[in-house]
């Protein structure tokens, strides 16, 4: 199977077999601009086989697990912590530590626009295997937590006060940075909504954040870019019109503010290419971008 196929699912529809128009409609769906019924209907109307393509794009989280919960190299647990100014004053997250005594560099892993799903939990385990103390907060905790499926998760996240939700992520960053197992150095990475929130936290934390690796996220507000003190490693998908349109102004602001940054645009990729639970996943780009992120964090958080 090619590196564009859905890993571990022989016979599945691959990225190359999905019409780009269906990808575009899926992007509207996964960002909450249309519901599941409209997504399926529009995909079926746009091309022959569109409905099958649309159904193949729904996440299969059994494929997302690359590091077992019981992997001997790590220890994971769910923790609660105070979140003043957030949605409820308290937050819950998935904390994963490498085996050993520490201290370890701290990394915050921020979910997409649908809560702490199994893919993001696996990313936290991947970070811990590399030697980081990783925390993946669940922004939906004040509403009962990730509900077990992305449709309901997306609807719940949209109901939250977005400023308070970002404050909950900010408090998660402070919690993991100040944890007894942390060495006091903080890196932040996130995907989609989490990528944009990574950029936001770079402005909100200033010198308290030491490295950021946003994946296909909204740019930081131009007026606040001068507050960024952390170097950034920015990952973009080639086919991601809405996010990529922000790059020119974001880059100009980063240059003007003297913020160290690297940007990588991954050829042949769609928004969400790192998420290995759907056909938007692109194995080569996901692997390369993650290796770059790990090396970047090891350089700046040691």
Secondary structure, 3 states (H helix, E strand, C coil): CCCCCCCCCCCCCCHHHCCHHHHHHHHHHHCCCCCHHHHHHHHHHHCCCHHHHHHHCCCCCCCCCCCCCCCCCEEEEEEEEEECCCCCEEEEEEEEEECCCCCEEEEEEECCCCCCCHHHHHHHHHHHHCCEEEEEECCCHHHCCCCCCHHHHHHHHHHCCHHHHHHHHHHHHHHHHCCCCEEEEEEEEEECHHHHHHHHHHHHHHHHCCEEEEECCCCCCHHHHHHCCCEEEEEEEEECHHHHCCHHHHHHHHHHHCCCEEEEEEEEEECCCCCCCCCCCCHHHHHHHHHHHHHHHHHHHC
